[in-house]
Amino acid sequence: MISRTAVFLLFTLPAFAAANGETVSLWEKGAPGSEAMAGKPEAVTKPDKQWDSVKVSSIHNPSLLVYLPPKNKATGAAMIVAPGGGHRFLSIDTEGTNVAEYLNSQGVAAFVLKYRLAREQGSTYKIDVDALADAQRAIRMLRTRAAEWNLNPAKIGIMGFSAGGEVAVLASTRFDAGKADSADPIERQNSKPDYQVLIYPGIRPENYTVTKETPPTFLLAADNDRGPSTAIPALYLALKKAGVPAELHVYNSGGHGFGLQPTDTRPNVIYSTWAVRLKEWMADVGMSPVK
């Protein structure tokens, strides 16, 4: 068995590229429908107990946090990471920046997605409209800026935790080829992710249309996380029926929202090994390691 120490030593690799943590707005003048709110500051809540996350809310100017691996380690693959938080906030570190740093250690560029929150108090946003639009715009942006960020435009994936898993599934089942005549070069790009990763996703599989065009999928949850552990086997069977390559992991225990910690002394095996399962899958589908 791979030890907890072996997994999280990956976080102690040499410093990443200077661009890491840079914020890039998805729309220069504000997202459609949110332009008037674009200047409103985000709210950040620090954790008040161990293993909790930093929470970001009040997102009206959707953006990406850019994390690039060293050029000599880069595979060209990229992952958009959508944190969870029940569409009320984003667990920005445990399901976002920590994951981005881990992906960097595997040579994968990572982009933490700050998407608009549909269930925050007073929100007028919709998950399948605004959050989906943010994910689609992020995918298009990565393809537009592939040369700048040293990316392979055919290796753009999306990864979602909990509510972020819902955003990822929407992006992976409701994509388009882009608008060839758009004045905005970003909108000319297609919005289909090349692969998706769903970690304890908050989804109802019957709400999505899976076809042979759905991207290859990695699914993982704990059995005692009742909703996701029921949903991902059903989605796996739908993917299998459609002929989509998929890999499914259901651990015996672990609960919901464990995310990824730089160091994690909790005894449950899922906390120290789920990222290893992801690493193996990424190698299997050609995203890493560096060839």
C-alpha positions in Angstrom: 0.0 0.0 0.0 1.2 3.5 -0.8 1.8 5.4 2.4 0.2 8.7 3.4 3.7 10.2 3.5 4.4 9.1 -0.1 1.3 10.8 -1.4 1.8 14.2 0.3 5.5 14.5 -0.3 4.3 15.6 -3.7 3.4 18.9 -2.1 7.1 19.5 -1.1 8.4 19.6 -4.7 10.3 22.7 -5.8 8.4 25.9 -6.2 6.0 26.1 -9.0 5.8 28.7 -11.8 5.7 32.3 -10.9 2.2 32.6 -12.4 0.7 30.3 -9.8 -2.3 31.8 -8.0 -2.7 34.5 -10.7 -6.4 35.5 -11.2 -7.7 35.7 -14.7 -11.2 36.9 -15.3 -13.3 34.8 -17.7 -14.9 37.9 -19.1 -12.9 41.1 -19.3 -15.9 43.4 -18.8 -17.9 41.0 -16.5 -19.9 37.9 -17.2 -23.1 38.2 -19.2 -25.9 39.2 -16.8 -23.4 40.1 -14.1 -21.7 43.2 -15.5 -23.1 45.5 -12.9 -21.8 43.3 -10.1 -18.4 42.6 -11.5 -16.7 45.1 -9.1 -18.2 43.7 -6.0 -15.6 42.1 -3.8 -15.7 38.4 -3.0 -16.2 37.3 0.6 -13.6 35.0 2.2 -14.2 33.0 5.4 -11.3 31.3 7.1 -11.8 27.9 8.7 -12.6 27.8 12.4 -11.8 24.1 13.0 -9.2 21.5 11.8 -9.7 20.0 8.4 -12.2 22.7 7.4 -11.7 24.8 4.3 -11.3 28.4 3.3 -14.7 29.4 1.9 -15.1 32.0 -0.9 -18.6 33.4 -1.8 -20.1 36.5 -3.4 -18.7 35.6 -6.8 -19.9 37.9 -9.5 -16.8 38.2 -11.7 -16.1 34.5 -12.5 -12.4 33.7 -12.8 -9.6 31.2 -12.9 -6.7 30.8 -10.5 -3.8 29.7 -12.7 -1.4 27.0 -11.6 1.3 26.0 -14.1 3.8 23.1 -13.6 7.5 23.7 -14.4 8.0 23.6 -18.1 10.4 20.6 -17.9 7.7 18.6 -16.2 4.6 19.7 -18.1 2.7 17.1 -20.0 0.6 19.6 -21.9 -2.5 18.4 -20.1 -4.7 20.8 -18.2 -7.5 20.4 -15.6 -10.1 23.0 -14.6 -10.9 22.4 -11.0 -14.4 23.3 -9.7 -14.6 23.3 -5.9 -17.8 22.3 -4.1 -19.8 24.1 -1.4 -23.4 23.4 -2.2 -23.5 26.3 -4.7 -23.4 28.6 -1.6 -19.6 29.0 -1.3 -16.5 27.4 -2.7 -14.1 25.3 -0.6 -11.3 27.1 -2.4 -8.2 25.3 -0.8 -9.2 21.7 0.0 -11.1 21.3 -3.2 -9.2 23.9 -5.3 -5.7 25.2 -4.8 -4.4 22.1 -2.9 -5.7 20.0 -5.8 -4.1 22.4 -8.3 -0.7 22.0 -6.6 -1.0 18.2 -6.6 -1.9 18.2 -10.3 1.2 20.4 -11.0 3.3 17.8 -9.3 2.1 15.4 -11.9 2.9 17.8 -14.8 -0.7 18.8 -15.3 -1.6 22.5 -15.5 -4.5 23.4 -13.2 -7.0 26.2 -13.2 -9.3 26.7 -10.2 -12.7 27.8 -11.3 -14.5 30.5 -9.3 -18.0 30.1 -10.7 -21.2 32.0 -9.9 -23.2 30.5 -6.9 -26.8 29.8 -7.5 -27.8 28.9 -3.9 -26.1 31.7 -2.0 -28.6 33.8 -0.1 -30.2 36.3 -2.5 -28.6 34.8 -5.6 -30.4 35.2 -8.9 -28.0 32.8 -10.7 -28.9 29.3 -12.0 -26.6 26.3 -12.0 -27.5 25.1 -15.5 -27.2 28.7 -16.9 -24.6 30.8 -15.1 -22.4 28.2 -13.5 -22.4 26.2 -16.7 -21.6 29.3 -18.7 -18.6 29.9 -16.5 -17.3 26.3 -17.0 -17.8 26.5 -20.7 -16.0 29.9 -20.9 -13.1 28.4 -18.9 -12.7 25.5 -21.3 -12.8 27.9 -24.3 -10.3 30.2 -22.7 -7.8 27.4 -22.1 -7.9 26.5 -25.7 -7.5 30.1 -26.8 -4.5 30.6 -24.5 -3.0 27.1 -25.0 0.3 28.4 -26.5 0.8 30.9 -23.8 0.2 28.4 -21.0 2.0 25.5 -22.7 -1.2 23.4 -23.0 -2.3 20.8 -25.5 -5.8 22.0 -26.6 -6.8 18.4 -27.0 -6.1 17.6 -23.4 -8.4 20.0 -21.5 -10.3 18.4 -18.7 -12.7 19.4 -15.9 -12.7 18.1 -12.3 -15.5 18.8 -9.8 -16.0 18.2 -6.1 -19.6 17.9 -4.7 -21.5 20.8 -6.2 -18.6 21.4 -8.5 -19.2 17.9 -9.8 -22.6 19.0 -10.9 -20.9 21.9 -12.9 -18.4 19.4 -14.4 -21.1 17.0 -15.5 -23.1 19.8 -17.1 -20.0 20.9 -19.0 -19.4 17.3 -20.1 -22.9 16.7 -21.4 -23.9 20.2 -22.7 -21.1 21.4 -24.9 -21.0 23.0 -28.3 -18.6 23.7 -31.2 -18.3 27.4 -30.6 -19.4 30.3 -32.8 -17.1 30.5 -35.7 -18.2 34.0 -36.6 -18.0 35.5 -33.1 -16.0 38.7 -32.7 -14.7 37.2 -29.4 -11.9 34.7 -30.2 -12.7 32.8 -27.0 -16.2 32.1 -28.1 -15.0 30.6 -31.4 -13.5 27.6 -29.4 -15.5 24.5 -28.6 -16.5 23.9 -25.0 -16.2 20.1 -24.8 -13.8 18.9 -22.1 -11.6 16.0 -23.2 -12.0 14.2 -19.9 -13.9 14.7 -16.6 -13.1 13.8 -12.9 -16.0 13.6 -10.4 -15.2 13.4 -6.7 -18.2 12.8 -4.5 -20.4 14.8 -7.1 -23.7 16.2 -6.0 -25.7 14.9 -9.0 -28.7 13.0 -10.1 -27.6 10.9 -13.1 -31.1 10.8 -14.6 -30.8 14.6 -15.2 -28.0 14.2 -17.8 -27.9 12.8 -21.3 -24.9 10.5 -21.7 -23.8 9.8 -25.3 -20.7 8.3 -27.0 -19.4 11.9 -27.2 -19.3 12.2 -23.4 -15.6 12.4 -22.4 -13.7 9.7 -20.5 -14.6 9.8 -16.8 -13.1 9.1 -13.4 -15.6 8.7 -10.5 -14.8 8.4 -6.8 -16.8 8.6 -3.5 -17.2 6.9 -0.1 -19.9 4.3 0.5 -21.1 6.2 3.6 -21.6 9.3 1.5 -25.1 8.2 0.5 -26.0 10.5 -2.4 -22.8 10.4 -4.4 -22.1 6.7 -3.7 -25.5 5.9 -5.2 -25.2 8.4 -8.1 -21.8 7.5 -9.4 -22.5 3.8 -10.0 -25.6 4.8 -11.9 -23.6 7.3 -14.0 -20.9 4.7 -14.6 -23.4 2.2 -16.0 -24.8 5.0 -18.3 -21.3 5.8 -19.5 -20.6 2.1 -20.0 -23.8 1.6 -22.0 -22.8 4.6 -24.2 -19.3 3.2 -24.8 -17.5 5.9 -22.8 -14.3 4.8 -21.0 -14.9 5.2 -17.3 -13.2 4.2 -14.0 -15.2 3.9 -10.7 -14.0 3.9 -7.1 -16.2 3.5 -4.1 -14.3 3.3 -0.8 -15.9 1.7 2.3 -15.9 4.9 4.3 -14.7 8.5 4.3 -17.8 10.6 4.3 -18.3 13.7 2.2 -16.1 16.8 1.6 -12.7 15.3 2.5 -11.0 17.1 -0.3 -7.2 17.2 -0.3 -5.0 18.4 2.5 -1.2 19.1 2.2 -0.7 16.8 5.3 -3.5 14.6 6.6 -3.1 12.6 9.7 -6.6 11.3 9.8 -6.6 7.5 9.7 -9.2 6.8 7.0 -7.5 5.3 3.9 -9.5 7.3 1.4 -7.8 10.6 2.5 -4.3 9.3 1.8 -5.0 7.2 -1.3 -7.7 8.8 -3.5 -5.2 11.1 -5.2 -3.0 8.1 -6.0 -6.0 6.4 -7.8 -6.4 9.7 -9.8 -2.7 9.7 -10.6 -2.9 6.1 -12.0 -6.0 7.0 -14.1 -4.3 10.1 -15.5 -1.3 8.0 -16.6 -3.7 5.4 -18.1 -5.5 7.9 -20.2 -2.3 9.6 -21.3 -2.3 12.8 -19.2 0.8 12.0 -17.1 3.5 11.2 -16.4 5.7 13.2 -18.7 6.7 11.1 -21.7 
